Amino acid sequence: MSKEDENINLVTRVRRFIKKNKGSIISLLGEISNLKEIGQGGNGLVYGGVQNNQEVAIKFLVEDSRKSKLQRFKAEYFNINLLGDRSNIVNYINYEEMPLEDGYLVPAIIMKRYDKSLKDLRGDTSEISEETLIKLFYFLINTLDKIHQNGIIHRDIKPENILVTKGIEFILTDFGIANYNPELYTLKAKTERKDRLANYEFSAPEQANKGAVPARSMDIYAIGQVCQWYVFGATHRGTNRSRITDVFTSEEAEVIEIVINKCLYNNHEQRYQNVNQILEHIEEIKDSRRKVDPFEEMSILNDVIRATCPSVSEGLQFVEDEKYIKRLVENINKQKFKRKLEFNTGRGDSDFSKLTYLGNKTVLFDYREVKIKGIWLYINSSYDDLILIETEENEPFIINGKETYYALIINDEHIVGSHHLNSGYVEIEDEVYSLKDVKVEEYYRVNDYKYISIGTKFHSSIIPENDSFLYNLQDNVSINEETVAKLIKNLRRNKHREVGYRL
């Protein structure tokens, strides 16, 4: 008899026994009646019923062909019950081996029954709730933090394994393929190399690899996929992910979007490595969004300018030497601005998260390369301090003999065309790689503007009211001290509203 036949026969045997006994079964804690099948998956057959006037669920182990399955089944019950705090974790009532016909014993876990699963909750309505999303997000973070600190990695976070109470509280269940720290748990859940560990849609990419070492970052990846699925009804793979903030626009949704984005990195090293890192990042994000003192922010940038070129205290300075460009980048990165710095070309300002010096007087604003001829620096009244970058034309990438200004750099060394973002794959030295399995950096070398100002959102060179002065400057092939002095005078005409209130 094949293992598959054994599995089918055991499922049939349980169903037949319950039907023969008119929907009831006797457990060590008393009769369970009104049994109805409510689910089947993997190795478990689940029934709902009533015991002592309370709704319960029974999960039968219907795959008995390997001892490892039984050991994992026992570990699920006993190890979870060892947790001191089991709030938001399934309430396992008892483990026992229930007698069927002919004295055959089937392993079973009796647990509290909950109203529905997250999958059912979303299927019940076409509308999604921001309140529910926020509750789900923090439930996942707090519950995973709890089990991770207790040496448990779930490895199968998905909507079917998140139960929902009638009051819309979430419960984590099904620890059937969880990994338990052997230093904390004597009953281990052994897995074999051929075992399929988790659901493809929600599990981290590395879980598909045989022998992958269990890590907290696997569960953290699932946080992102579950929240993505709740909002859009589908998980995300590849590029061009739909953003949570396309649906919800509150500050809380913006925080969740930022966190989800990092949770979903295909490279596990780029994700959060533990929940504490998520909590710290959330606090950093919220702190940066809190009301800031504009003069404190501008004072920090004033210090950056003076530390970059001390002679700026004598008046307007133009610096071309590479050391000043490198120093400016280093000084900006050393400071902790509460809000992102911004750059302005006269066509509207944009913020940037990352400033990187690439060498050869070239700076990377997030993914945009800027070749710098020199920098105009000026300090005075904080709000009209000026960092004005004079740029030079970038050379294009040469890929397969063709010029392009937009490229991908793979694993810090291979330059390929940006069209690979559409296919999701890249060929390097006759080997094809998925973009999710390699380090991918986008580089954009098109620069339509000769002059770029950098400042906080409160600086006069950044506010929209002064865009025209910067935009008109772009027509100049070259500028001099007189030109920049006139620009500074014009920028003083308008001030950021919050600066004006304080003056």
C-alpha positions as semicolon CSV with decimal commas, in nm:
position;residue;x (nm);y (nm);z (nm)
1;M;0,000;0,000;0,000
2;S;0,141;0,342;-0,099
3;K;0,184;0,629;0,145
4;E;-0,077;0,821;-0,054
5;D;-0,328;0,538;-0,011
6;E;-0,259;0,527;0,362
7;N;-0,326;0,900;0,384
8;I;-0,652;0,877;0,190
9;N;-0,767;0,577;0,394
10;L;-0,704;0,754;0,724
11;V;-0,900;1,061;0,612
12;T;-1,182;0,833;0,503
13;R;-1,162;0,636;0,825
14;V;-1,202;0,948;1,042
15;R;-1,492;1,075;0,834
16;R;-1,665;0,739;0,835
17;F;-1,624;0,694;1,210
18;I;-1,771;1,039;1,288
19;K;-2,060;0,981;1,048
20;K;-2,129;0,637;1,197
21;N;-2,135;0,791;1,547
22;K;-2,383;1,058;1,437
23;G;-2,137;1,347;1,450
24;S;-1,978;1,279;1,786
25;I;-1,661;1,138;1,935
26;I;-1,552;1,061;2,290
27;S;-1,242;1,240;2,419
28;L;-1,070;1,221;2,756
29;L;-1,247;1,543;2,850
30;G;-1,591;1,418;2,749
31;E;-1,806;1,386;2,441
32;I;-1,767;1,624;2,150
33;S;-2,092;1,648;1,956
34;N;-2,230;1,826;1,649
35;L;-1,907;1,759;1,462
36;K;-1,881;1,912;1,116
37;E;-1,579;1,920;0,891
38;I;-1,445;2,274;0,858
39;G;-1,112;2,228;0,686
40;Q;-0,840;2,005;0,550
41;G;-0,485;2,084;0,453
42;G;-0,138;1,939;0,466
43;N;-0,158;1,665;0,725
44;G;-0,460;1,780;0,922
45;L;-0,833;1,719;0,904
46;V;-1,025;1,975;1,112
47;Y;-1,373;1,941;1,261
48;G;-1,577;2,186;1,464
49;G;-1,805;2,069;1,746
50;V;-1,940;2,132;2,093
51;Q;-1,791;2,011;2,421
52;N;-1,930;2,108;2,761
53;N;-2,145;2,373;2,590
54;Q;-1,836;2,536;2,439
55;E;-1,744;2,546;2,070
56;V;-1,421;2,362;2,002
57;A;-1,223;2,245;1,701
58;I;-1,039;1,915;1,662
59;K;-0,741;1,874;1,433
60;F;-0,674;1,509;1,347
61;L;-0,332;1,405;1,219
62;V;-0,423;1,210;0,906
63;E;-0,071;1,146;0,780
64;D;0,083;0,870;0,991
65;S;0,333;0,727;0,746
66;R;0,634;0,905;0,898
67;K;0,731;0,944;1,259
68;S;0,851;1,300;1,195
69;K;0,492;1,407;1,124
70;L;0,373;1,278;1,460
71;Q;0,664;1,440;1,640
72;R;0,588;1,775;1,475
73;F;0,220;1,734;1,567
74;K;0,306;1,675;1,933
75;A;0,554;1,961;1,937
76;E;0,286;2,194;1,806
77;Y;0,068;2,123;2,108
78;F;0,317;2,085;2,392
79;N;0,563;2,360;2,298
80;I;0,297;2,624;2,238
81;N;0,137;2,541;2,572
82;L;0,470;2,612;2,741
83;L;0,444;2,981;2,648
84;G;0,377;3,195;2,952
85;D;0,178;3,452;2,755
86;R;-0,053;3,298;2,495
87;S;-0,268;3,602;2,419
88;N;-0,336;3,623;2,045
89;I;-0,214;3,263;2,010
90;V;-0,446;2,969;1,956
91;N;-0,578;2,812;2,275
92;Y;-0,487;2,442;2,265
93;I;-0,701;2,252;2,515
94;N;-0,572;1,897;2,497
95;Y;-0,367;1,648;2,300
96;E;-0,476;1,287;2,288
97;E;-0,491;0,982;2,066
98;M;-0,858;0,913;2,003
99;P;-0,982;0,558;1,940
100;L;-1,157;0,490;1,611
101;E;-1,306;0,161;1,497
102;D;-1,098;-0,154;1,549
103;G;-0,908;0,022;1,827
104;Y;-0,712;0,238;1,582
105;L;-0,576;0,549;1,755
106;V;-0,560;0,879;1,569
107;P;-0,357;1,172;1,715
108;A;-0,573;1,480;1,773
109;I;-0,545;1,828;1,918
110;I;-0,854;1,986;2,072
111;M;-0,856;2,365;2,063
112;K;-1,087;2,658;2,114
113;R;-1,291;2,734;1,805
114;Y;-1,283;3,086;1,662
115;D;-1,531;3,268;1,443
116;K;-1,344;3,256;1,111
117;S;-1,006;3,295;0,945
118;L;-0,857;3,613;0,802
119;K;-0,914;3,463;0,457
120;D;-1,285;3,424;0,536
121;L;-1,301;3,773;0,684
122;R;-1,174;3,933;0,366
123;G;-1,389;3,708;0,150
124;D;-1,702;3,812;0,338
125;T;-1,689;4,168;0,212
126;S;-1,563;4,360;-0,088
127;E;-1,463;4,647;0,138
128;I;-1,140;4,660;0,329
129;S;-1,088;4,862;0,643
130;E;-0,788;5,076;0,733
131;E;-0,868;5,015;1,098
132;T;-0,850;4,639;1,039
133;L;-0,525;4,674;0,846
134;I;-0,363;4,867;1,130
135;K;-0,486;4,614;1,385
136;L;-0,361;4,325;1,168
137;F;-0,021;4,488;1,118
138;Y;0,045;4,540;1,489
139;F;-0,100;4,198;1,575
140;L;0,158;4,036;1,345
141;I;0,444;4,244;1,484
142;N;0,359;4,190;1,850
143;T;0,272;3,821;1,819
144;L;0,581;3,735;1,618
145;D;0,794;3,928;1,865
146;K;0,648;3,715;2,142
147;I;0,709;3,376;1,979
148;H;1,051;3,478;1,843
149;Q;1,165;3,580;2,191
150;N;1,049;3,238;2,306
151;G;1,257;3,058;2,044
152;I;0,981;2,980;1,793
153;I;0,983;3,062;1,422
154;H;0,640;2,997;1,270
155;R;0,737;2,962;0,899
156;D;0,377;2,940;0,775
157;I;0,216;3,281;0,832
158;K;-0,079;3,310;0,591
159;P;-0,445;3,425;0,604
160;E;-0,575;3,072;0,672
161;N;-0,354;3,052;0,982
162;I;-0,476;3,380;1,128
163;L;-0,805;3,331;1,307
164;V;-1,052;3,608;1,385
165;T;-1,285;3,647;1,683
166;K;-1,630;3,800;1,658
167;G;-1,484;4,121;1,799
168;I;-1,222;4,129;1,520
169;E;-0,927;4,025;1,733
170;F;-0,663;3,813;1,561
171;I;-0,527;3,476;1,673
172;L;-0,220;3,298;1,533
173;T;-0,263;2,925;1,479
174;D;-0,112;2,619;1,306
175;F;0,242;2,580;1,432
176;G;0,272;2,252;1,243
177;I;0,596;2,340;1,064
178;A;0,733;2,581;1,324
179;N;1,097;2,565;1,422
180;Y;1,174;2,544;1,795
181;N;1,501;2,645;1,957
182;P;1,651;2,313;2,078
183;E;1,805;2,488;2,379
184;L;1,455;2,577;2,504
185;Y;1,244;2,283;2,388
186;T;1,320;1,914;2,434
187;L;1,035;1,812;2,200
188;K;1,165;1,907;1,859
189;A;0,972;1,937;1,534
190;K;1,186;1,751;1,286
191;T;1,151;1,822;0,915
192;E;1,286;1,626;0,623
193;R;1,456;1,773;0,317
194;K;1,166;1,685;0,090
195;D;0,905;1,845;0,318
196;R;0,739;2,147;0,160
197;L;0,773;2,412;0,428
198;A;0,508;2,683;0,395
199;N;0,285;2,836;0,132
200;Y;0,456;2,976;-0,179
201;E;0,246;3,293;-0,188
202;F;0,332;3,411;0,161
203;S;0,663;3,244;0,244
204;A;1,005;3,401;0,196
205;P;1,189;3,309;-0,127
206;E;1,467;3,128;0,060
207;Q;1,217;2,883;0,212
208;A;1,197;2,716;-0,129
209;N;1,562;2,614;-0,096
210;K;1,629;2,270;0,049
211;G;1,802;2,288;0,382
212;A;1,732;2,661;0,433
213;V;1,825;2,759;0,789
214;P;1,515;2,883;0,978
215;A;1,538;3,256;1,053
216;R;1,312;3,522;1,202
217;S;1,337;3,717;0,877
218;M;1,123;3,445;0,713
219;D;0,828;3,536;0,935
220;I;0,903;3,905;0,884
221;Y;0,872;3,861;0,506
222;A;0,526;3,710;0,566
223;I;0,419;4,023;0,759
224;G;0,460;4,221;0,439
225;Q;0,281;3,967;0,221
226;V;-0,018;3,924;0,455
227;C;-0,072;4,302;0,480
228;Q;-0,025;4,339;0,103
229;W;-0,278;4,060;0,045
230;Y;-0,530;4,212;0,286
231;V;-0,533;4,544;0,101
232;F;-0,511;4,419;-0,259
233;G;-0,638;4,060;-0,246
234;A;-0,307;3,932;-0,382
235;T;0,052;3,892;-0,269
236;H;0,343;4,058;-0,449
237;R;0,634;3,913;-0,644
238;G;0,874;4,104;-0,868
239;T;0,867;4,478;-0,930
240;N;0,606;4,758;-0,946
241;R;0,435;4,668;-0,620
242;S;0,100;4,833;-0,550
243;R;0,144;5,065;-0,252
244;I;-0,071;5,064;0,060
245;T;-0,074;5,443;0,034
246;D;-0,252;5,416;-0,302
247;V;-0,556;5,305;-0,098
248;F;-0,510;5,462;0,246
249;T;-0,351;5,804;0,294
250;S;-0,324;5,843;0,671
251;E;0,013;5,885;0,844
252;E;-0,030;5,539;0,999
253;A;-0,076;5,389;0,652
254;E;0,239;5,567;0,537
255;V;0,433;5,410;0,824
256;I;0,296;5,065;0,741
257;E;0,386;5,110;0,374
258;I;0,747;5,195;0,459
259;V;0,779;4,892;0,688
260;I;0,612;4,653;0,441
261;N;0,850;4,765;0,170
262;K;1,150;4,653;0,376
263;C;0,979;4,333;0,494
264;L;0,937;4,228;0,130
265;Y;1,300;4,246;0,021
266;N;1,382;3,922;-0,161
267;N;1,732;3,925;-0,014
268;H;1,685;3,821;0,348
269;E;1,990;4,023;0,455
270;Q;1,817;4,346;0,345
271;R;1,506;4,276;0,555
272;Y;1,461;4,347;0,922
273;Q;1,635;4,067;1,110
274;N;1,405;4,082;1,412
275;V;1,089;4,256;1,527
276;N;1,282;4,494;1,750
277;Q;1,437;4,647;1,437
278;I;1,086;4,704;1,302
279;L;0,973;4,872;1,623
280;E;1,282;5,094;1,626
281;H;1,226;5,189;1,263
282;I;0,860;5,273;1,329
283;E;0,967;5,502;1,612
284;E;1,226;5,668;1,386
285;I;0,964;5,723;1,114
286;K;0,709;5,866;1,356
287;D;0,972;6,081;1,523
288;S;1,075;6,225;1,188
289;R;0,711;6,313;1,115
290;R;0,648;6,487;1,442
291;K;0,636;6,864;1,448
292;V;0,988;6,993;1,402
293;D;1,140;7,328;1,482
294;P;1,234;7,478;1,143
295;F;1,519;7,678;1,294
296;E;1,668;7,367;1,455
297;E;1,666;7,190;1,118
298;M;1,815;7,492;0,941
299;S;2,077;7,530;1,213
300;I;2,194;7,175;1,149
301;L;2,239;7,249;0,779
302;N;2,415;7,575;0,863
303;D;2,664;7,370;1,064
304;V;2,708;7,131;0,768
305;I;2,798;7,422;0,539
306;R;3,048;7,574;0,784
307;A;3,210;7,234;0,853
308;T;3,243;7,173;0,479
309;C;3,405;7,508;0,398
310;P;3,509;7,712;0,705
311;S;3,595;8,015;0,487
312;V;3,223;8,053;0,404
313;S;3,210;8,278;0,712
314;E;3,387;8,540;0,494
315;G;3,105;8,536;0,241
316;L;2,985;8,350;-0,069
317;Q;3,224;8,073;-0,173
318;F;3,257;7,859;-0,488
319;V;3,449;7,533;-0,428
320;E;3,556;7,297;-0,707
321;D;3,807;7,071;-0,534
322;E;3,687;6,712;-0,490
323;K;3,758;6,724;-0,115
324;Y;3,474;6,973;-0,063
325;I;3,222;6,757;-0,250
326;K;3,320;6,449;-0,056
327;R;3,319;6,646;0,271
328;L;2,972;6,787;0,207
329;V;2,828;6,438;0,155
330;E;3,000;6,309;0,470
331;N;2,880;6,603;0,679
332;I;2,518;6,567;0,563
333;N;2,519;6,194;0,636
334;K;2,661;6,252;0,986
335;Q;2,368;6,471;1,088
336;K;2,028;6,350;1,205
337;F;1,769;6,565;1,032
338;K;1,415;6,498;1,151
339;R;1,287;6,544;0,798
340;K;1,447;6,442;0,471
341;L;1,653;6,703;0,294
342;E;1,520;6,828;-0,039
343;F;1,662;6,945;-0,368
344;N;1,510;7,199;-0,604
345;T;1,569;7,283;-0,969
346;G;1,287;7,531;-1,013
347;R;1,052;7,263;-1,138
348;G;0,930;7,161;-0,795
349;D;1,129;7,020;-0,506
350;S;1,191;6,652;-0,427
351;D;1,322;6,490;-0,112
352;F;1,593;6,228;-0,104
353;S;1,669;5,953;0,145
354;K;2,024;5,863;0,057
355;L;2,326;6,065;-0,050
356;T;2,630;5,867;-0,166
357;Y;2,967;5,986;-0,291
358;L;3,074;5,770;-0,587
359;G;3,413;5,929;-0,649
360;N;3,532;6,145;-0,939
361;K;3,314;6,436;-0,816
362;T;2,997;6,231;-0,868
363;V;2,716;6,206;-0,612
364;L;2,416;5,970;-0,601
365;F;2,083;6,121;-0,487
366;D;1,898;5,797;-0,409
367;Y;1,941;5,644;-0,757
368;R;2,010;5,963;-0,961
369;E;2,377;6,027;-1,050
370;V;2,491;6,389;-1,053
371;K;2,831;6,491;-1,189
372;I;2,943;6,804;-1,003
373;K;3,154;7,085;-1,143
374;G;3,150;7,283;-0,817
375;I;2,936;7,403;-0,525
376;W;2,829;7,754;-0,425
377;L;2,805;7,790;-0,046
378;Y;2,658;8,076;0,156
379;I;2,546;8,133;0,516
380;N;2,356;8,424;0,667
381;S;2,016;8,406;0,835
382;S;1,968;8,027;0,833
383;Y;1,659;8,038;0,614
384;D;1,852;8,191;0,322
385;D;2,165;7,977;0,363
386;L;2,248;7,827;0,026
387;I;2,396;7,507;-0,115
388;L;2,386;7,541;-0,494
389;I;2,535;7,259;-0,700
390;E;2,667;7,342;-1,046
391;T;2,654;7,022;-1,251
392;E;2,827;6,883;-1,557
393;E;2,684;6,655;-1,822
394;N;2,699;6,286;-1,736
395;E;2,847;6,030;-1,967
396;P;2,603;5,754;-2,063
397;F;2,639;5,386;-1,983
398;I;2,753;5,177;-2,280
399;I;2,566;4,846;-2,283
400;N;2,602;4,609;-2,579
401;G;2,750;4,894;-2,778
402;K;2,453;5,124;-2,717
403;E;2,432;5,439;-2,507
404;T;2,178;5,454;-2,224
405;Y;2,132;5,680;-1,925
406;Y;1,932;5,433;-1,717
407;A;2,085;5,103;-1,607
408;L;2,090;4,838;-1,335
409;I;2,401;4,735;-1,146
410;I;2,387;4,372;-1,036
411;N;2,585;4,259;-0,732
412;D;2,792;4,581;-0,741
413;E;2,973;4,484;-1,062
414;H;2,758;4,388;-1,361
415;I;2,594;4,672;-1,556
416;V;2,281;4,571;-1,749
417;G;1,990;4,744;-1,919
418;S;1,694;4,865;-1,715
419;H;1,456;4,659;-1,933
420;H;1,543;4,360;-1,713
421;L;1,306;4,507;-1,453
422;N;1,021;4,408;-1,685
423;S;1,130;4,046;-1,728
424;G;1,245;3,999;-1,370
425;Y;1,550;3,803;-1,488
426;V;1,904;3,879;-1,599
427;E;2,166;3,674;-1,782
428;I;2,525;3,704;-1,658
429;E;2,807;3,495;-1,805
430;D;2,561;3,248;-1,960
431;E;2,374;3,200;-1,631
432;V;2,018;3,329;-1,578
433;Y;1,933;3,481;-1,239
434;S;1,606;3,604;-1,095
435;L;1,631;3,968;-0,987
436;K;1,488;3,868;-0,651
437;D;1,798;3,654;-0,588
438;V;2,061;3,920;-0,664
439;K;2,144;4,270;-0,541
440;V;1,990;4,522;-0,781
441;E;2,065;4,895;-0,783
442;E;1,908;5,141;-1,025
443;Y;2,122;5,422;-1,168
444;Y;1,978;5,717;-1,359
445;R;2,226;5,950;-1,534
446;V;1,993;6,188;-1,717
447;N;2,038;6,537;-1,577
448;D;1,827;6,807;-1,740
449;Y;1,932;7,077;-1,496
450;K;2,254;7,273;-1,465
451;Y;2,190;7,401;-1,112
452;I;2,043;7,222;-0,809
453;S;1,987;7,367;-0,463
454;I;1,986;7,155;-0,146
455;G;1,812;7,253;0,176
456;T;1,556;7,164;0,438
457;K;1,191;7,214;0,345
458;F;1,210;7,547;0,532
459;H;1,488;7,705;0,326
460;S;1,401;7,984;0,084
461;S;1,576;7,799;-0,200
462;I;1,332;7,509;-0,163
463;I;0,985;7,665;-0,127
464;P;0,760;7,673;-0,439
465;E;0,722;8,052;-0,422
466;N;1,087;8,083;-0,529
467;D;1,089;7,817;-0,801
468;S;1,094;8,073;-1,080
469;F;1,428;8,219;-0,968
470;L;1,595;7,879;-0,980
471;Y;1,424;7,782;-1,302
472;N;1,540;8,099;-1,478
473;L;1,893;8,026;-1,362
474;Q;1,895;7,705;-1,569
475;D;1,930;7,908;-1,892
476;N;2,276;8,029;-1,788
477;V;2,564;7,831;-1,936
478;S;2,780;7,965;-1,656
479;I;2,725;8,180;-1,350
480;N;2,951;8,394;-1,133
481;E;2,951;8,549;-0,789
482;E;2,731;8,836;-0,905
483;T;2,473;8,596;-1,051
484;V;2,451;8,393;-0,730
485;A;2,438;8,707;-0,513
486;K;2,138;8,824;-0,716
487;L;1,976;8,480;-0,672
488;I;2,019;8,503;-0,295
489;K;1,864;8,851;-0,294
490;N;1,564;8,723;-0,491
491;L;1,520;8,417;-0,268
492;R;1,491;8,645;0,036
493;R;1,167;8,787;-0,104
494;N;0,975;8,479;0,008
495;K;1,007;8,271;0,322
496;H;0,851;7,947;0,435
497;R;0,528;8,016;0,623
498;E;0,657;7,866;0,950
499;V;0,975;8,074;0,924
500;G;0,770;8,388;0,867
501;Y;0,563;8,317;1,178
502;R;0,878;8,302;1,389
503;L;1,047;8,617;1,256
